[in-house]
């Protein structure tokens, strides 16, 4: 016999011995997914397993919450507890009565009931051992004791609250303390088969925090902020879907390969793709001529030359607004003699208007242009980079405005009309007393429109060429680069397969040329020493 064989023996039963050997408390059989019996409280929904707020019952007396059972029935058409067929018409709305003192409060007395319901006749609270029934015709919930004593025994088949008639078949048992098997969560069909309605991603994210245990307050605030700022992943925008061509392809790449190599947050990219230039970058690079516009005013016409080749964005904005008839029927709202006259505000107050893209755009100062002389066309603004739709025309030089306002044109016709405008009387706010209106705008030359048409033609031609080449490749007919030249005829195989050695007839002229090539030139004889007589 070994030594110390009884060293672990004790005079009492240990926890391990009691739980494993002697039929004591088995933790696995009382809790968890493998529990033999898990009781669902009466105040809880049989589907969501949480307290209900809008109770409905099925023909078997199982209680559900409307928000949980309705989507389930519409999707699966079955009873979540029994697995049998169930429709929306079979569901019955029931009314539980709460105690006036404890209504809406939580209580764990009387078997763990979270909400204290009671019988509306005897005012006895419902517990886990109370026999509870519901009347189908009205939906009111009573204790079985009240229905037995006041209806069944007396033979008065009228509902105790509304006096509505009912029969014995209209009594639905919600809870019978002698048959509590219906409250065993482990036997529910949707629990056994894991049948549930999948929520959308937003609900999943909101419900995800409920699965976290012992979450701190800081972590909960972070999750709340994340819910507010989270946005579902969307497809590629129009800018991302644009494909580069030889017109808008940049000399640099998108950087997707480098980003995918150094960051796990980006999609994998293995090929370098050129970045796509913005449309205005491609268009403005091709503009190489001036634009011309005529303003038809109530005092006459003014012809303007626009510096489209150098001040591209400002001229594009002005021409686009003219093309949209934005300036039609607007007024010159400000006029200062020996200084300038201002227009372009649809409201006529000097505070309105917007550019053709909405809002405002940045200044475009060019050193070659200055406010020198009469008839300079420039943009009015309220500060740096606030150009919208208003413009002004100068009456004299005002070089102090250089690098403060964008100059984008000049007057090339209608100086007499400009003189009439300067002579108009104004009030103390510099507003003309005689209304000067821009009746219409007429565009003579629009370089941006010409560039757009040229780009469209070139792209259409490239597309047609690509389609023709693809059709050729598909048909197996590739056009040769040396069109119009015959292929050399192959006479034999091996070296010299294209040489024809059968031609033996040679003309006399060819024979003479061959002889001339064979005759070698004789070298001049070197001199020999004889004597000094030649000296």
URBEL-V177621 format. One line per field, one symbol per residue. ss: DSSP state (h for helix, s for strand, l for the rest). phi: phi as a letter, one per 20 degrees, with the letter a starting at -180 (. if undefined). A space follows every 50 residues. Layout:
# URBEL-V177621
ss=???
phi=???
This chain:
# URBEL-V177621
ss=llllllllllllllhhhhhhllllllhhhlllllllllsllllsllllll slllssslllllssshhhhhhhhhhhlsllllllsllhhhlsslslssll lllllsllhhhhllslssllllllsllllllssssllllsssshhhhhhh hhlllllsllllllsllhhhssssssllslhhhshhhlhhhhllllllll hhhhhhhhhhhlllllhhhhhhhhhhhhhllllllllhhhhlllllllss sssllhhhhhhhlllllllllllsssllhhhhhhhhllllssssssslls sssssslllllhhhhhhhhhhhhllllllssllssslllsssslllllll llllllllllsllllllllllllllsssslllllllslllssssllllhh hlllllssssssslhhhhhhhhlllslllllsllllssssssssslhhhh hhhhhhhhhhhhhhhhhhhhhhhhhlllllllllllllllllllllllll lllllllhhhhhhhhhhhlllllllllllllllll
phi=.fflfdfefcebefffffedddmefdffedbnfeffbceeffedffdemc gedcfccegenfecegfeffffffedmcefeenefbdffefcfdceddff edfnddbdelnnfedeebffdelefecfdeedcceffdnfdcfffffffd dffemeecffddmffbdffeedeebcfeceffefffefffffdlebefef ffffffefffeedlfeffffffffffffefcffdffffffefefcfedfe ecefmffffffeceedffcdcfdffefffffffffefcbedccdeedfdq dcedddeffddffffffffffffemfefmedeebbcfmcaccbodfemdn ddnbffenmccffcecffdbfdnenfdbeebdqflcfccfbbceebfbff efmdcfecrbedanffffffffeffcefdmegfefddefacceeccffff ffffffffffffffffffffffffemcefffefndfffeeebenfmfeed eeedfdfffffffffffefefffffffdfdbdfff
